[in-house]
Amino acid sequence: MESKRWGPNAQVLVALVSGVLIGLGLSLTHNSTWIAAGASVETIGNLWINAIRMTVIPLVISLLFVSMTAFPDVRSAGRTGAHAMMIFVALLGVSTAFAALTVPSLFAVTSTGPVATDLASSAGVSSVVQQAQQLPTFAQWLADVVPANPIRAAAEGTMLPLVIFSIAFGLAATHISAELRAPLVMFFQGVSESMQTLVRWLVKLAPVGVFCLIVPLAAHIGPSAVGEFGYYVIVLSALLCILSLVLWIIAAVFGRVSLRRFAVAVFPALSIAFSSRSSLASLPAMIEGAERTLPCPPVIAGFALPLAVSVFKVTAPVVWLSCACFVARLYGIHLSAADMGQILALSFLLSFCTPGIPMGSLLMLAPLFLSVGLPAAGIGILIAIDLIPDIFKTIANVMGDMTATALLSRGVRGGGPD
């Protein structure tokens, strides 16, 4: 049965590779007309991504509500939530240990050069610092976790407050009479099934959407990942790929799911992650793969994946320490073991409250950089060269979300042998 699922996955892979090759070919022509023609197909890709994103908010709310009402009691929901958070913390511990063992030695050999100052200027450092200064304090962030207006939270796409509201709404529904609860559950089950059906239709269009997004991306990047910043891009991307493989093995060994089955389950979400650089946009495909291929019970997938996408960033330790070590070497600044330990500790803790804004994780580095004596201008450099690493960050975060779900559903997963 599973072998048939490789058909659509193979189509997406072909679209991905051909899009990269065509985009690089357009870049090598140095012909602005051809490059512009390649960029024109991005509109189709953006339409596809927007179509996926429009399903996310109703899917998250309905899945969490149905999941909460499916638990036999509040204690069961609390145990599942606590278990999920323990898994998130454990996987972050793996990522932190991996970063500590690999990053300092790899980035110690990064070359330096005067280009740092020039690129910082072109990256708009003053704007970066201003954005960083406008980030909410921890107290403000904590106050906003409980949304004063859940409708506004849904409209703005702020996921964590929406998750909190949906969980509370579902738990509250378990305390009303069965007669009143039944139509609510049926309504949200209908919304969930409708959104998942819509997602299945959109996934069938994945080869077209991925191709249209990758061609302009490859044409824009070109074969330019060389020189001063090529090393950072290549090494960080490689580290994130290795972290993804480690997560894959953890899912197989501790989640008791074969490597092949897990790969089939996660591949559609990874293709969306690669082309969109958004783990949120990958959520519908993750739910589809978890429920239909792992298979994971809907009550677990519907609870764990929206929660993971909202609060769990397994890549934070690797990315934050790599950023700090690279900037330190670029500016000739020595980072002590204590400095690197501080960076890892804060990345572990703050990964759960990264703001849901573009480049939010990089902007949060501003106060951390200042505390260890690194220039804030370095953040402008990191943002300027973040295009490729951001792809692999998203892929690794999706792998982390699916691994956590596989671990959480261990022991209750149905299905036959692999």
N, C-alpha and C positions, 0 to 999 in steps of 0.2 A: 504493500500500500504506500509506503513512504517513498519508494523509488519514483512514483509519479510526481511527487512534489518537487523533484529536482528540475522538472520542465520549466516552470516559471522562474525558478532561481537561476537556471542556466541562461535564460533570456535576459535577466537583469544583469548578470555578469558580462554577457556579450555586449550589452548596451553600455555598461560601465567602461569596459576596456576600449571599445570602439570610440566612445566619447572622448576619452583621454587622448587616444592616438590622433583623432581628427583635430582636437583642440590644440595639441602640441604642433601638429602640422601647420595649422593656420598661424600659430605664433611664429614659426620658423620662416614663413613667407615674408614677414615684416610688412605685409600689405594691409594698410588700414581698412580698405574696403572689404577684404576677405575676413579680417578679424571682426569688423562690425557685423558682417553677415552671420558669423558664428555666434556673436553676442545676441543677435536678434531672437534666437530660439529660446533664450532664457525666460522670456515671457511665458512660454508654454510650460516650462518647468515650474515657474513660480505659481502658475494657475493650479498645477497638480499639487504642489505643497500646500497652497492655501486651502484647497479642497480637503486635504487630509487634516489640516489644523482646525477646520471648522467643525470637525467631529469630536475634537479632543475635550472641550468643556462639557458638552452634554454627556459624553462617554464617561468622563471622570466622575461627574456627579451621580449618574445613574448606577455605575458599577459600585461605587462606594456605598451608596444607599442600599442597594440590593445585598451587598456583602454584609453590611452591618445587620440587616434584618434577618439574614440567613444564619447568623451565629445563634446557637441555642440560648445564650444568655450574655449579659454584659461581661461576665468574667471570661468567657471564651474569647470574646473580641479583644479584651485587655491582654490576655495571654498571647494571642496571635500578634498584636501590635508590639508587645514587649519582645517577643521572639524575633520579629522583623528588625527591630532596632538593635538587638544583640547581634544579628547577622550583619547589619550595616557596619556596626562598630568593629566586628571581627575582620570584615573585608577591608575596612579602612586601615586596620592594624597591619594586614598583609601589604597593602599599598605603601604604608609608612616605612615598614622594614625594607621593602624593595627599593624605595627611594634612598634611604639611608645607605644601603649597600652599594648602589650603582651611581647615583648622580654626582657626588663630590669628586670621585676619581675621573669620571668621563668629562666633566666640564672644567676640570683643572687645566686641560690642554687647549681650551678654546683660545683662539688668537685674539689679539687686541688691535686697535687701530683708531686713527682720528675720525674715521667715518662715523663713530658713535655719536659725536656731537652734532654732525651734519644731519644724521638720520633723526635724532631726537628733535631737532628743529623742524624738520619736514613733517614729523609725525604729530605736530601740534601739542607739545608738552604742556603748555599753559592750559589748554583746553582739558587735557587729561587730568591735571592737578585740580582744576576747578570741579570736574565731574567727581573726582575722588572725594573732595571736600563736601560735596553735596550728598554723599551716601548717608543713609540714616545711621544714627548711633544704635548700639545694641539695645538700649532701652526703647528707642522708637521702633526698631524692628520687632522687638518682643510684643509691644503694644499692638502693632499692626497684624500680628499673627491671627488674632481674633478679629475678623472683619466687621467693622461697623455697618457696612453695606455689602452683603454678599453678591448682590446684582452688579455692583460696581467692580468688585473683585473679579467676577466672571468676565465682565466687559474688558477689563484691563489685562486679563490673562495671568493674574498673580495667583500661582497655583497653591502655595502652602496655605494661605487663608481659606481658599476654596476647599481644600482637602479637609481642614479643620471643621469648617461648616458642614460639609457633607457627612463626615463621620458623626458629628454631634446630632445632625438631623436624623440619620439612620438609627442611632442609639435611642433617641427620643421616641422614634416611631415604635420601637419594641416595647414601650411602656404605655401605649394606648390600646384600646380594645381591639380584638382581632377583626371585628367588623369594619372598623375605620382603617386599620392597617392594611387590610387585603387590597383595596383598590389602589392605595399608594404604591404598594409593592408591584402590582400588576402594571401600573403606569410606568414606573421606572424600569421594569423588566422589558416592557415594550420599547422604551427609548433605547435601552442598552442593545437589544437585539437589532433594532433598526439601524443604529449607528454602526454596529459590527457588520451588518450586511452592506452598508454603504462603504465601509472600509474595504471589505472584500472586493467590491467593484473597483475601487481606486487602486488596490494592490495589483489588479490585473493590468492596469495602465502603467505600472512601475517602470518597465523598460523604456517607454517613451519619456516619462517624467525624468528619470535618472539621466538619460542621454541628453535631454535638453538642458539640464542643469550642469552637467559635467563639461560639455563642449566649451561654453564661454569661460568656465573656471580654469580649464587647462590652457585655453588660449591666453588668458590674463596672466597666469603664472609663468608659462613658458619654461624653458630649460634654465631658469634664472636662479635656482636654488643652489648657488655656489658662492664661494668667497667668505667674507667675514661672518655672515649670518646663516650661510648654508649649513655649517656644522651644527649650529643650535637647532635648526629646523629638522635636519636629518636625525640627530641623536635623540631629541625629544620625541619625535614621531616614532623612532625605533623602540624607545623605552615604553611608549604607550602601547605599541603593538605587542611587545613582550608581556606587559601587564595584562593585555587582553587574552593572550594565550594562557597565562597563569590562571586567570579567572575561568577560562574554558576547562582547564584541567580540574580546578576545584569543583566546578559544577559536576564534572563526570565522576570524580572520586567520592566527594562528600554528598553530592545530590543524587547519586545513584542513577545517572542518566548517561547513556552512551555518548561518546564524542560526536558521532554521526548524527544522532537524534537531536542533540543540542544545536549542532551547526545548522541543521535544516530548520529548526524552530526559530533561530535568531537571525538567519540570513536576510529575510525581507526587511527586518528592522534595521540591520546594519547597512543595507543598501540605501535606505532612506536617510539614515544618520550620515552616511558618507556624502550624499548629495545635498542635504539640507543643513548640516551642522547643527541639528536640533534634536536633542533626545526627546523633547516634548512632542515633536512631529512624528517621532518613531513610536510613540506610545500605542497607538491603535494596532500597529503591526506586531509589537511585542505581545500585546494581549492575545491577538490572533494566534501567534506562534506558541505561546505558553499553553493556551487552552486546547488547541487542536493537535499539536505535535508532541509536546513534552510527554504526556498531557498533564496539565496542572488543573486541579479543581477550580471552577470559576470563582468560588468564594475566596480562594487564596489569591488567584491572579488579579481579580477585580479589586482586591484590597492592597496587595503588596506593590504592584507595578505603579499605580498612581502615586502612592506614598513614596516609592523609591525615586521616581522622576522628579518629585517635588523637593526632596530633602537630601538625597543620597548622591554625593559626587565622589566616586571612588578614586578619581584621578587627581584630586586636590594635592595630596602630599608630593606626588611625582612632579606635577606641573609647578607648584609654588617653589619647591627647592631648586628645580631646574632653572626657573626664571631668576631666582636670587643668585645662584652660582654663576650663571651666564653674565648677568649685569655686573656682578662683583669683578669677574675676570676682565670684562670689557673695559671697566674703568680703573683696573689695577687696584682694587680694594680687597683686603684679606678678610675672609669670613672665618671666624673661629668655630670650633666644634659646638660651643655654647650657642652661637648665633644660629647655626644650622639646626641645632636641637630646638631652639625657640621657633624657628620657621616651621619645622615639622609639627611641633605641638599645636601651634596656632592653626595650621592648615587642617589638622585633624579635627579641631574643635569648631572652626569657623566654616568648614565645608557644609555644615548643616544649615547655615543661614546666609549662603551666597545670594545676593539680590538677583531677582529674575529680570535682569536687564542685559542688553548686549555688552559683552566684555566685563560683566559684573565681577567675575573671579579675579581678573587682572586689576580692575580698579581697586579692589579690596587690598591689593598689595601695597598701596601708597603709605598708609600708616606703618605697616610692617617694615617696608624699606627704610623709612626714616628711623625706626627703632634700632635697626642693625647697621645704620650708617651708609645705606645705599641711596643714590640720588633718585628722586622721583622722576627725573627725565628718562630713566631706564624703562619706565612703564610705557612711555611713548614709543620707544624702540620695540618693546615686546608686542604692542598692539599692531605696529606696522608690519611685523613679520609673523603674525599669529594665524594667517589664513590656513596654511597647511597643518600646523599642529592642532588647530581647532577641530579639523576633521577627525584626527585620531583621538582627541579628547572625547569627542562625542561618541565615537565607536566604542572606546573603552568604558565610558559611562553606561552605554546600552548593555555591554557585556556584563558589567557589574549589576545592573538592574535585573537582568535575566538570571544571572548566577544566584543572586539573593532569593529570587522567586523559586528557583529549582531547589535550593537548600530549605526554604520555608515549607515547600510542599512535599519534602521527603517523608515517606512513611504513609502519606495519604494519597499519593499519586496513583491514578488508575492506569489502565492500558495494559496491553500484552507486552511480551518481551521485545527487545530491540532487534 
